[in-house]
Amino acid sequence: MAEPQRSASTQYTDGYVVDDRRRFWTSPLTRRRWANFRANRRAYVSLWTIGTLVVVSLFAEVIANDKPIILGYGGELYAPVLFAYPETTFGGVFETEAVYTSPAVQELIEADGWMIWPPIPFSHDTIDRYTAGVVPEAPSTRHWLGTDDVARDVAARIIYGFRLSVLFGLALTFFSAVIGIAVGATQGYFGGLIDLIGQRVVEIWAGLPVLFVIIILTSLFEPNPIALLLLLLLFNWMALVAVVRAEFLRTRNFDYVNAARAIGERNFTIMTRYVLPNAMVATLTYLPFLLNGSITTLTSLDFLGFGLPAGYPSLGELLAQGKANIQAPWLGLAGFFTLAIMLTLLVFVGEGVRDAFDPRRAAV
């Protein structure tokens, strides 16, 4: 039987013929990679575990909050977690938002109603003015992981800090990947003078003392999450440039790429449809480790005091409190185990992705 003619819309990867018009997730190659990933039990369980923790943390306001989830008063239902109600709504005298942790407000509501509280009745910035002893307070039934040195609940701060760290890391990783892939693809595909100038710029930029530059810039203004994200993005994008550039240099002269050029395809179309899928194998393998680095960078800056402002929940700030209060070991241990578990799970997922994209592994 005659061999089917190769067209510019067909890619040959790892022995499989993959039509670029076929849905990526239904191709035999994708099914084989997913089967290999599932065969790695440690990576598969880690993916489900970290995914579950992230989804649960998205509902942190329902898990840890100093406002009731729902309350009934005077025959009507209220949702303080979602809406702000003045104290006068419940028979008080102040027109400002009700402070539900106040015993006076609780007496007003319970006189003609009821409240359903979250499992942890404290938010990340709630200062408990009714602690039993001096702060930092040791773990108890009131504060599962104790309090920090300003009487804030450690468990609540870990939940909110975990969410902030993961979302910040995902955003930084995504935008870094977009910029890094674009720069590396441009250098590798066009080569020549563009590649030469691009490499010199990347080498000079990578040679800067990144940590010192970030510390200097953050000391000039009080950074918020968006400003800190843009600041770290200035340096974080370089991580993927070398990987993508090498893949584009390797595949830019393959037969199917030359065929696409011969039929008049634009350079952008060739880069995105024919060359980029090959480069994405190495890129996707590297992304979990880039996410780990993004989370670690944010934690390090917060630990040194050059990260997010004091009002934000931060795992790095919790570690700094543990260092400053060695008489309260629960602070440092809580922050350490949170980071250790989170980063370990991400490393296991990264190893599973690496093995799944390894063409030397046989189909499971």
ZIFEN-V117409 format. One record per residue. N is the residue number from 1. RES is the residue in three letters. SS is DSSP state (helix for helix, strand for strand, loop for the rest). OMEGA is omega in radians with two decimals (none if undefined). NEAR is the number of other C-alpha atoms within 10 Angstrom. Layout:
n & res & ss & omega & near
N & RES & SS & OMEGA & NEAR
N & RES & SS & OMEGA & NEAR
This chain:
n & res & ss & omega & near
1 & MET & loop & -3.11 & 3
2 & ALA & loop & 3.13 & 4
3 & GLU & loop & 3.14 & 5
4 & PRO & loop & -3.12 & 6
5 & GLN & loop & 3.13 & 6
6 & ARG & loop & 3.09 & 13
7 & SER & loop & -3.12 & 12
8 & ALA & loop & -3.12 & 20
9 & SER & loop & -3.12 & 16
10 & THR & strand & 3.13 & 16
11 & GLN & strand & 3.14 & 22
12 & TYR & strand & -3.07 & 12
13 & THR & strand & 3.07 & 12
14 & ASP & loop & 3.09 & 12
15 & GLY & loop & 3.14 & 9
16 & TYR & strand & 3.03 & 11
17 & VAL & strand & -3.04 & 14
18 & VAL & strand & 3.06 & 19
19 & ASP & strand & -3.07 & 15
20 & ASP & loop & 3.07 & 15
21 & ARG & loop & 3.10 & 9
22 & ARG & loop & 3.12 & 10
23 & ARG & loop & -3.06 & 10
24 & PHE & helix & -3.02 & 13
25 & TRP & helix & 3.09 & 10
26 & THR & helix & -3.11 & 9
27 & SER & loop & 3.10 & 15
28 & PRO & helix & -3.13 & 13
29 & LEU & helix & 3.13 & 20
30 & THR & helix & 3.12 & 16
31 & ARG & helix & 3.10 & 15
32 & ARG & helix & 3.13 & 17
33 & ARG & helix & 3.12 & 23
34 & TRP & helix & 3.10 & 19
35 & ALA & helix & 3.09 & 14
36 & ASN & helix & 3.12 & 22
37 & PHE & helix & 3.13 & 22
38 & ARG & helix & 3.12 & 18
39 & ALA & helix & 3.05 & 15
40 & ASN & loop & -3.00 & 18
41 & ARG & helix & -3.11 & 13
42 & ARG & helix & 3.13 & 15
43 & ALA & helix & -3.11 & 22
44 & TYR & helix & 3.11 & 19
45 & VAL & helix & 3.13 & 15
46 & SER & helix & 3.12 & 22
47 & LEU & helix & 3.12 & 19
48 & TRP & helix & -3.13 & 13
49 & THR & helix & -3.12 & 14
50 & ILE & helix & 3.08 & 19
51 & GLY & helix & 3.11 & 13
52 & THR & helix & 3.13 & 11
53 & LEU & helix & 3.13 & 15
54 & VAL & helix & 3.14 & 17
55 & VAL & helix & 3.13 & 11
56 & VAL & helix & -3.12 & 14
57 & SER & helix & 3.09 & 21
58 & LEU & loop & 3.11 & 16
59 & PHE & loop & -3.10 & 13
60 & ALA & helix & -3.13 & 21
61 & GLU & helix & 3.11 & 22
62 & VAL & helix & -3.11 & 21
63 & ILE & helix & -3.11 & 20
64 & ALA & strand & -3.11 & 25
65 & ASN & loop & 3.09 & 21
66 & ASP & loop & 3.06 & 23
67 & LYS & loop & 3.10 & 25
68 & PRO & loop & 3.07 & 22
69 & ILE & loop & 3.11 & 21
70 & ILE & strand & 3.09 & 16
71 & LEU & strand & 3.07 & 18
72 & GLY & strand & -3.13 & 16
73 & TYR & strand & 3.11 & 18
74 & GLY & loop & -3.14 & 12
75 & GLY & loop & 3.12 & 7
76 & GLU & strand & -3.14 & 8
77 & LEU & strand & 3.13 & 13
78 & TYR & strand & 3.11 & 16
79 & ALA & loop & -3.11 & 16
80 & PRO & loop & 3.12 & 17
81 & VAL & loop & -3.08 & 16
82 & LEU & loop & -3.04 & 13
83 & PHE & loop & 3.11 & 8
84 & ALA & loop & 3.13 & 13
85 & TYR & loop & 3.09 & 16
86 & PRO & strand & -3.13 & 15
87 & GLU & helix & 3.14 & 19
88 & THR & helix & 3.11 & 13
89 & THR & helix & -3.08 & 15
90 & PHE & helix & 3.07 & 20
91 & GLY & loop & 3.12 & 14
92 & GLY & loop & -3.08 & 15
93 & VAL & loop & -3.10 & 10
94 & PHE & loop & 3.12 & 11
95 & GLU & loop & 3.04 & 11
96 & THR & loop & -3.11 & 12
97 & GLU & strand & -3.10 & 14
98 & ALA & loop & 3.06 & 20
99 & VAL & loop & -2.96 & 15
100 & TYR & loop & 3.09 & 18
101 & THR & loop & 3.13 & 17
102 & SER & loop & 3.11 & 11
103 & PRO & helix & -3.13 & 9
104 & ALA & helix & 3.13 & 11
105 & VAL & helix & 3.12 & 17
106 & GLN & helix & 3.09 & 17
107 & GLU & helix & 3.12 & 13
108 & LEU & helix & -3.10 & 15
109 & ILE & helix & -3.10 & 21
110 & GLU & helix & 3.09 & 14
111 & ALA & helix & -3.12 & 13
112 & ASP & loop & -3.12 & 13
113 & GLY & strand & -3.08 & 17
114 & TRP & strand & -3.13 & 16
115 & MET & strand & 3.01 & 19
116 & ILE & strand & -3.07 & 12
117 & TRP & loop & 3.00 & 19
118 & PRO & loop & 3.10 & 20
119 & PRO & loop & 3.07 & 11
120 & ILE & strand & -3.04 & 19
121 & PRO & loop & 3.10 & 21
122 & PHE & loop & 3.02 & 26
123 & SER & loop & -3.09 & 25
124 & HIS & loop & -3.11 & 24
125 & ASP & loop & 3.14 & 19
126 & THR & loop & 3.07 & 17
127 & ILE & strand & -3.13 & 16
128 & ASP & loop & -3.14 & 17
129 & ARG & loop & -3.09 & 11
130 & TYR & loop & 3.10 & 9
131 & THR & loop & -3.08 & 14
132 & ALA & loop & -3.11 & 10
133 & GLY & loop & -3.14 & 8
134 & VAL & loop & 3.10 & 11
135 & VAL & loop & -0.02 & 16
136 & PRO & loop & -3.10 & 23
137 & GLU & loop & -3.11 & 22
138 & ALA & loop & 3.10 & 18
139 & PRO & loop & -3.12 & 17
140 & SER & loop & 3.10 & 10
141 & THR & loop & 3.11 & 7
142 & ARG & loop & 3.09 & 14
143 & HIS & loop & -2.98 & 21
144 & TRP & loop & 3.14 & 14
145 & LEU & loop & 3.13 & 20
146 & GLY & loop & 3.11 & 23
147 & THR & strand & 3.06 & 28
148 & ASP & loop & -3.02 & 22
149 & ASP & loop & 3.02 & 17
150 & VAL & loop & 3.04 & 15
151 & ALA & loop & 3.03 & 20
152 & ARG & strand & -3.06 & 23
153 & ASP & strand & -3.08 & 29
154 & VAL & helix & -3.13 & 26
155 & ALA & helix & 3.12 & 22
156 & ALA & helix & 3.14 & 27
157 & ARG & helix & 3.09 & 26
158 & ILE & helix & -3.14 & 22
159 & ILE & helix & 3.14 & 26
160 & TYR & helix & 3.13 & 24
161 & GLY & helix & 3.07 & 24
162 & PHE & helix & 3.13 & 25
163 & ARG & helix & -3.14 & 22
164 & LEU & helix & -3.12 & 21
165 & SER & helix & -3.11 & 22
166 & VAL & helix & -3.13 & 19
167 & LEU & helix & 3.09 & 15
168 & PHE & helix & 3.13 & 20
169 & GLY & helix & 3.11 & 21
170 & LEU & helix & 3.13 & 19
171 & ALA & helix & -3.14 & 17
172 & LEU & helix & 3.13 & 23
173 & THR & helix & -3.12 & 24
174 & PHE & helix & -3.10 & 16
175 & PHE & helix & 3.07 & 16
176 & SER & helix & 3.13 & 26
177 & ALA & helix & 3.14 & 25
178 & VAL & helix & -3.13 & 12
179 & ILE & helix & -3.12 & 18
180 & GLY & helix & 3.11 & 23
181 & ILE & helix & 3.14 & 25
182 & ALA & helix & -3.13 & 18
183 & VAL & helix & -3.14 & 22
184 & GLY & helix & 3.12 & 25
185 & ALA & helix & 3.13 & 27
186 & THR & helix & 3.13 & 20
187 & GLN & helix & -3.06 & 25
188 & GLY & helix & -3.07 & 24
189 & TYR & helix & -3.07 & 24
190 & PHE & helix & 3.11 & 14
191 & GLY & loop & 3.06 & 17
192 & GLY & helix & -3.08 & 11
193 & LEU & helix & 3.12 & 10
194 & ILE & helix & 3.13 & 13
195 & ASP & helix & -3.12 & 20
196 & LEU & helix & 3.14 & 11
197 & ILE & helix & 3.14 & 13
198 & GLY & helix & 3.12 & 18
199 & GLN & helix & 3.12 & 18
200 & ARG & helix & 3.12 & 11
201 & VAL & helix & 3.14 & 12
202 & VAL & helix & -3.14 & 15
203 & GLU & helix & 3.11 & 12
204 & ILE & helix & -3.12 & 10
205 & TRP & helix & 3.14 & 14
206 & ALA & helix & -3.13 & 14
207 & GLY & loop & 3.11 & 9
208 & LEU & loop & 3.04 & 11
209 & PRO & loop & -2.95 & 9
210 & VAL & helix & -3.07 & 15
211 & LEU & helix & -3.13 & 14
212 & PHE & helix & 3.12 & 10
213 & VAL & helix & 3.14 & 12
214 & ILE & helix & 3.12 & 18
215 & ILE & helix & 3.12 & 15
216 & ILE & helix & -3.11 & 12
217 & LEU & helix & -3.14 & 15
218 & THR & helix & 3.10 & 20
219 & SER & helix & -3.14 & 13
220 & LEU & helix & 3.14 & 8
221 & PHE & loop & 3.12 & 10
222 & GLU & loop & -3.03 & 13
223 & PRO & loop & 2.93 & 17
224 & ASN & loop & -3.09 & 13
225 & PRO & helix & -3.12 & 15
226 & ILE & helix & 3.14 & 10
227 & ALA & helix & 3.12 & 14
228 & LEU & helix & 3.09 & 21
229 & LEU & helix & 3.13 & 19
230 & LEU & helix & -3.14 & 13
231 & LEU & helix & 3.12 & 16
232 & LEU & helix & 3.13 & 18
233 & LEU & helix & 3.13 & 19
234 & LEU & helix & -3.07 & 14
235 & PHE & helix & -3.00 & 17
236 & ASN & helix & -3.06 & 24
237 & TRP & helix & -3.06 & 22
238 & MET & helix & -3.04 & 21
239 & ALA & helix & -3.05 & 18
240 & LEU & helix & -3.04 & 23
241 & VAL & helix & -3.08 & 24
242 & ALA & helix & -3.11 & 18
243 & VAL & helix & -3.10 & 20
244 & VAL & helix & 3.13 & 29
245 & ARG & helix & -3.13 & 24
246 & ALA & helix & 3.13 & 17
247 & GLU & helix & 3.13 & 23
248 & PHE & helix & 3.08 & 23
249 & LEU & helix & -3.10 & 19
250 & ARG & helix & -2.98 & 15
251 & THR & helix & -3.01 & 18
252 & ARG & loop & 3.13 & 20
253 & ASN & loop & 3.06 & 13
254 & PHE & loop & -3.06 & 11
255 & ASP & helix & -3.08 & 14
256 & TYR & helix & 3.06 & 21
257 & VAL & helix & 3.08 & 21
258 & ASN & helix & 3.10 & 14
259 & ALA & helix & 3.11 & 16
260 & ALA & helix & 3.07 & 18
261 & ARG & helix & -3.08 & 15
262 & ALA & helix & -3.14 & 10
263 & ILE & loop & 3.01 & 9
264 & GLY & loop & 3.09 & 9
265 & GLU & loop & 3.11 & 14
266 & ARG & loop & -3.13 & 10
267 & ASN & helix & -3.12 & 14
268 & PHE & helix & 3.13 & 10
269 & THR & helix & 3.12 & 13
270 & ILE & helix & -3.11 & 21
271 & MET & helix & -3.02 & 18
272 & THR & helix & -3.03 & 11
273 & ARG & helix & -2.99 & 17
274 & TYR & helix & -3.07 & 22
275 & VAL & helix & -3.06 & 24
276 & LEU & helix & 3.12 & 21
277 & PRO & helix & 3.09 & 16
278 & ASN & helix & 3.13 & 18
279 & ALA & helix & -3.09 & 22
280 & MET & helix & 3.12 & 16
281 & VAL & helix & 3.13 & 17
282 & ALA & helix & -3.11 & 19
283 & THR & helix & 3.14 & 22
284 & LEU & helix & 3.10 & 16
285 & THR & helix & -3.06 & 20
286 & TYR & helix & -3.01 & 19
287 & LEU & helix & 3.13 & 21
288 & PRO & helix & 3.13 & 24
289 & PHE & helix & 3.04 & 18
290 & LEU & helix & 3.07 & 26
291 & LEU & helix & 3.08 & 24
292 & ASN & helix & 3.13 & 21
293 & GLY & helix & 3.13 & 17
294 & SER & helix & 3.12 & 25
295 & ILE & helix & 3.14 & 25
296 & THR & helix & 3.12 & 18
297 & THR & helix & 3.11 & 18
298 & LEU & helix & 3.14 & 24
299 & THR & helix & -3.14 & 24
300 & SER & helix & 3.13 & 19
301 & LEU & helix & 3.11 & 19
302 & ASP & helix & 3.12 & 22
303 & PHE & helix & -3.14 & 20
304 & LEU & helix & 3.14 & 13
305 & GLY & loop & -3.14 & 17
306 & PHE & loop & -3.12 & 20
307 & GLY & loop & -3.10 & 26
308 & LEU & loop & 3.09 & 23
309 & PRO & loop & -3.02 & 15
310 & ALA & loop & -3.08 & 11
311 & GLY & loop & -3.09 & 8
312 & TYR & loop & 3.05 & 17
313 & PRO & loop & -3.03 & 25
314 & SER & loop & 3.07 & 28
315 & LEU & helix & 3.10 & 30
316 & GLY & helix & 3.11 & 28
317 & GLU & helix & 3.09 & 24
318 & LEU & helix & 3.08 & 25
319 & LEU & helix & 3.10 & 23
320 & ALA & helix & 3.08 & 20
321 & GLN & helix & 3.09 & 20
322 & GLY & helix & 3.09 & 22
323 & LYS & helix & -3.11 & 15
324 & ALA & helix & -3.12 & 13
325 & ASN & loop & -3.10 & 16
326 & ILE & loop & 3.08 & 11
327 & GLN & loop & 3.11 & 10
328 & ALA & loop & -3.03 & 21
329 & PRO & helix & -3.12 & 14
330 & TRP & helix & 3.13 & 21
331 & LEU & helix & -3.14 & 27
332 & GLY & helix & -3.12 & 21
333 & LEU & helix & 3.13 & 15
334 & ALA & helix & 3.12 & 20
335 & GLY & helix & -3.12 & 25
336 & PHE & helix & -3.09 & 17
337 & PHE & helix & 3.08 & 11
338 & THR & helix & 3.12 & 17
339 & LEU & helix & -3.11 & 21
340 & ALA & helix & -3.14 & 11
341 & ILE & helix & -3.11 & 13
342 & MET & helix & -3.10 & 20
343 & LEU & helix & 3.10 & 20
344 & THR & helix & 3.12 & 15
345 & LEU & helix & 3.13 & 24
346 & LEU & helix & 3.08 & 21
347 & VAL & helix & 3.11 & 18
348 & PHE & helix & 3.09 & 21
349 & VAL & helix & 3.11 & 25
350 & GLY & helix & 3.10 & 24
351 & GLU & helix & 3.11 & 19
352 & GLY & helix & 3.09 & 27
353 & VAL & helix & 3.11 & 26
354 & ARG & helix & 3.14 & 20
355 & ASP & helix & -3.12 & 19
356 & ALA & helix & -3.13 & 25
357 & PHE & loop & 3.14 & 22
358 & ASP & loop & -3.10 & 16
359 & PRO & loop & -3.13 & 13
360 & ARG & loop & -3.13 & 9
361 & ARG & loop & 3.13 & 12
362 & ALA & loop & 3.09 & 10
363 & ALA & loop & -3.08 & 13
364 & VAL & loop & none & 12
